[in-house]
Amino acid sequence: MLITRAEINGDYPVDLRCEEGFITEIGTCLSGRKGELILNAQAGTLLPGLHDHHIHLYALAATKNSIFCGPPQINNLDELVQVLRHTPGETGWVRGTGYHDSVAGYLDRWQLDRLVSDRPIRVQHRSGKMWILNSMAVDLLGLDKQNELQAIELGIERNERGLATGRLFRLDSWLGEKLKNSSPPNLLNISMQLARAGVTGVTDASPTNSIQFLRQLTEAIEKKQLLQRVLVMGDILLPDTDHPLIKRGALKILLDEHQLPTFDQLTTTIADAHCQKRVVAIHCVTQTELIFALSALAEAGSKPGDRIEHASIAPDSALDLLHNTGVTVVTQPGFIKERGDQYLTTVDRIDHPLLYRCRTLIEAGIPVGGSTDAPYGSPDPWTAIAAAVQRQTLTGQTIGERERLTPEQALALFTSDPESPGGIARPITQGAPADFCLLDRPWSEARERLTADDVAATIRAGELIYKKNNIKAPPLLHQHKGS
């Protein structure tokens, strides 16, 4: 492939040739070769392909067959009733996602029964850590028959009478097995959605990823249902892989403040991962979880590439620990826009400036990578990039103005190396992988917009995986006939 008349690293016009997945030539007035695919950039800027450093592919794909049950679409009980009662089909499971307590308060099986009792329903909390089932669903799964000890171990909540409340904690894999979800959802639609936003790679951050997940990903890539490179987090048994588009990543560790492991257990888990020559990625959304994780990393000994996922609330008191352990923070500035209005009423006012911090961390020398956490956030990385610059909620309220980034800093959250989030942006230079996001305008214009609407084409490993259809003449894409 030959890309012509592009803006690259601020220079224009520049031509770039890629062969066998790598950049082989950069210059001006490069001549097309016989049979070579030519992409006319028309003065658009060529960026490194975007990488979402924390996403959940199959959960995102599953949302295509789900009912969204939370803000900003669903904001009160009446709206929740309407969306649940008018789900297409007369029978079968109803799968809801995105529920937040601001919609209708505390939910359990009996509250859901009042909304819908004639179909099995499962609704996922926006945090992703809890499913709520109605009584028909509880009966179908036999939850009231579970042994008490087994129920506690599994995360099946029970009331004082020993009945399952319908609230299941961290049981996605178990629930999937019980529902006999043998076939994973097709990834093509979400992969194309990511490609339209300029995404050439993702890090799947699901903690239960295993060898079966690797097989599913491999099959999806071979069938052209998945177009992006994937760095895979997972459990301690996750094997390495030699697939050119899949790499094994960090050991994912989930921390829940109400049920933390012992300090020794966490340090042992970190050490075990390091013995496998793997880094760790520790889920931390509260201050307690963050300090606990950092203390364990300091005790076990951190490894370059160790990560803190989310750091949803990062107090100043944690900055030295973050810096001294050398960890990277992978955070979600898009949540400021998507969830900010709820944060303003549910998070202590004193903590508002500490939410999804960016600038303070960067200035303290702490690497910061960006992610969408889709499906728990919008899968569009440009939403997160714009939010990192604007720090505004859907209603225009500002949260953490001190944390605003420049457009260039915000873009860099998504253009660093997958294994080194927060590092320097991947270079567009000879010998580098040919992963690009081509915009339809110069960066001087795009930086004022920060929208996926400006993505003209996406190239992964020298292969065109997305091209905007409405590009004006001269044609964006044509085949050089040669001589």
Buried (B, 14 or more C-beta within 10 A) or exposed (E): BBBBBBBBBEEBBBBBBBBEBBBEEBEEEBEBBEEBBBBBBBBBBBBBBBBBBBBBBBBBBBBEEBBBBBBBEBBEBEBBBEBBEEBEEEEEBBBBBBBBEBBBEEBBBBBBBEBBBEBBBBBBBBEBBBBBBBBBBBBEBEBBEBEEEEBEEBBBBBEEEEBBBBBBBBBBBBBBEEBEEEEBBBBBEBBBBBBBBBBBBBBBBBBBBBEEBBEBBBEBBEEEBBBBBBBBBBBEEBEEBEBEBBBBBBBBBBBBEEEBBEEEEBBBBBBBBBEEEBBBBBBBBBBBBBBBBBBBBBBBEBBEBBBBBBBBBBBEEBBEBBEEBBBBBBBBBBBBBBBBBBBBEEBEEEBBBBBBBBBBBBEBEBBBBBBBBBBBBBBBBBBBBBBBBBBBBBEEBEBBEEBBBEBEBBBBBBBBBBBBBBBEBBEBEBEBBBBBBBBBBBBEEBBEBBBBEBBBBBBBBBBBBBBBEEBEEEEBEEEBEEE
